[in-house]
Amino acid sequence: MPQEERKMEQFAEGESTHEEIKNKLRQNFDGKIVRKDLTKKIKEVSRGK
């Protein structure tokens, strides 16, 4: 198997793993996960910066 094909398989495998993790997080923590940069921005606005 050529090296490029192996890289593509690994990429696709990593993508499916990412999707699987994302789906599990949404199932268990839906509405509770917030990006850190957004919370920082909200805090800054509320403090009047």
N, C-alpha and C positions, 0 to 999 in steps of 0.2 A: 504494500500500500504506500503510495507516494506521501511525502511529508505534508504537503498541502492538504490532502484529504484528511489526514490525522488531525491537523489543526482545526479544520472545519468541524470534525466530529466532536472534538473537545469543546469548541465554542458552542455548538448546539447543545451539548450535554450541560455545560455551565448555564446556558440560557434557561433550560428546562428546570434546573435546580433553583435558579433565581425565581422563576415563576412559582415553583412549588413553595418556596419559603415565603414569598409575598402572599400567596393564597392562604397559607397557614396563619400568618400574622393577621391578615384581615379577618379570618374566622374567629380568632381568639381575642383580638384587641381592636376590633372595628370601632372607629371613632375615638380611640385612645392614643393613636400614634400621630405625633405632630412633628414636623420637621423643625430641627433646632433653630435654623435661621429665621423661620417664621415667628417663633416664640420670642426670639431676641428683638425682632423688628416691632412686635406688638408691645413689648416692654419699653422700648425706646420711645415709641409714640405716646404711650400712656404717661411717661415721665416728662414729656414735652421736649424731647431732644430733636 
